[in-house]
Amino acid sequence: MQKKKSGFTLVEVMCAISIIALLALVVVPDIRAYIIKTRKLVVIAQTHNAMKAIDTHNMFSSGSDYIRYADIESETTILEAKEIINDDTLLSEDDISKIKKLGLCAAKLIVKDDEALKFVEIYKDGNFCWYNRDRDMSVLKTPMHKYGYDYK
């Protein structure tokens, strides 16, 4: 009686490797797209939370403590607003980790935009880069009236 050899033939191994390679080609780009989308959603969520915190702060503030963001001349960033609020229960460092340099005017536009996910651009580390809806909007302190946006 002959013993039957166990194991895989070279052809079977090559077929298995080629199938795995084809699956990797299909799955890897999808995973990258999901990672980018998730990072953008974090930026958008942080923007919404920061604007809610600023609105809450403004309800109980007046004078120099009031954070002006409806003014098209406003150049205040999220980080500067957090320093004015000075209450970690309302707005902490973790709440704005990806949007510190985002100007409040651009933040207001992101909050109002139902399709913000399409127009928010981020750096590879997930930090906010710019908001691009019709025109590029800079990260740092850009008066949005230069771009023709109406805030009313």
Buried (B, 14 or more C-beta within 10 A) or exposed (E): EEEEEEEEEEEEEEEEEEEEEEEEEEEEEEEEEEEBEEBBEBBBEBBBBBBEBBEBBBEEBEEEEEBEBEEBEBBBBBBBBBEBBEEEEBBBEEBBEBBBBBBBBBBBBBBEBEEBEEBBBBEEEBBBBBBEBEEEBBBEBBBBBEBEBEBE
